[in-house]
């Protein structure tokens, strides 16, 4: 988002920068900024997070393949 890591510089940006729109989501009483994902990508993340092997980015690749194999059309 272009926010500096330095707290002073980040505060300056907040005080003097131009506002811009971002995605905002409310869950209960909490607001957070992100991209809301639901469906295939969420299933891949859930599967990948539950896997113990492999470690690193390959875990996500394996989870994609497993979810693709399990994917069925909805009616």
C-alpha positions as CSV (number, residue, x, y, z in Angstrom):
1,X,0.0,0.0,0.0
2,X,3.0,2.2,-0.1
3,X,3.1,2.9,3.7
4,X,6.6,3.4,5.0
5,X,7.9,1.1,7.7
6,X,9.4,4.0,9.6
7,X,6.7,5.1,12.1
8,X,7.5,8.8,11.8
9,X,7.3,8.6,8.0
10,X,4.1,6.6,8.2
11,X,2.6,9.2,10.5
12,X,3.6,12.0,8.1
13,X,2.0,10.2,5.2
14,X,-1.3,9.8,7.2
15,X,-1.2,13.5,8.1
16,X,-0.3,14.9,4.6
17,X,-1.1,12.1,2.1
18,X,-4.1,11.9,-0.2
19,X,-6.9,9.5,0.8
20,X,-7.6,6.5,-1.5
21,X,-10.1,3.7,-1.5
22,X,-9.2,0.3,-0.2
23,X,-11.2,-2.9,0.3
24,X,-12.6,-3.0,3.8
25,X,-14.4,-5.9,5.5
26,X,-16.3,-6.0,8.7
27,X,-16.4,-9.2,10.7
28,X,-18.5,-8.8,13.9
29,X,-17.3,-5.5,15.4
30,X,-13.9,-5.6,13.7
31,X,-12.9,-3.9,10.5
32,X,-9.9,-5.0,8.4
33,X,-8.5,-4.3,5.0
34,X,-7.9,-7.1,2.6
35,X,-9.3,-9.1,-0.3
36,X,-12.3,-11.2,0.6
37,X,-11.8,-14.7,-0.8
38,X,-14.5,-17.4,-0.9
39,X,-14.7,-20.6,-2.9
40,X,-11.9,-22.4,-4.6
41,X,-9.1,-20.2,-3.3
42,X,-10.4,-20.5,0.3
43,X,-10.5,-24.3,-0.1
44,X,-6.9,-24.3,-1.3
45,X,-5.7,-22.2,1.6
46,X,-7.6,-24.4,4.1
47,X,-6.1,-27.5,2.7
48,X,-2.6,-26.0,2.5
49,X,-2.7,-24.8,6.1
50,X,-3.7,-28.2,7.3
51,X,-0.8,-30.0,5.4
52,X,2.3,-30.9,7.4
53,X,4.4,-31.6,4.2
54,X,5.9,-30.1,2.1
55,X,7.2,-27.0,3.7
56,X,7.4,-23.7,2.0
57,X,5.6,-22.5,-1.1
58,X,5.3,-26.0,-2.6
59,X,2.7,-26.7,0.0
60,X,0.3,-24.3,-1.7
61,X,1.1,-25.8,-5.2
62,X,0.2,-29.3,-3.9
63,X,-3.0,-28.0,-2.3
64,X,-4.0,-26.5,-5.6
65,X,-3.5,-29.8,-7.4
66,X,-5.5,-31.7,-4.7
67,X,-8.4,-29.2,-4.8
68,X,-8.5,-29.3,-8.6
69,X,-8.7,-33.1,-8.4
70,X,-11.6,-32.8,-5.9
71,X,-13.4,-30.0,-7.8
72,X,-16.9,-30.8,-8.9
73,X,-19.4,-28.6,-10.7
74,X,-22.3,-27.2,-8.8
75,X,-25.8,-27.3,-10.0
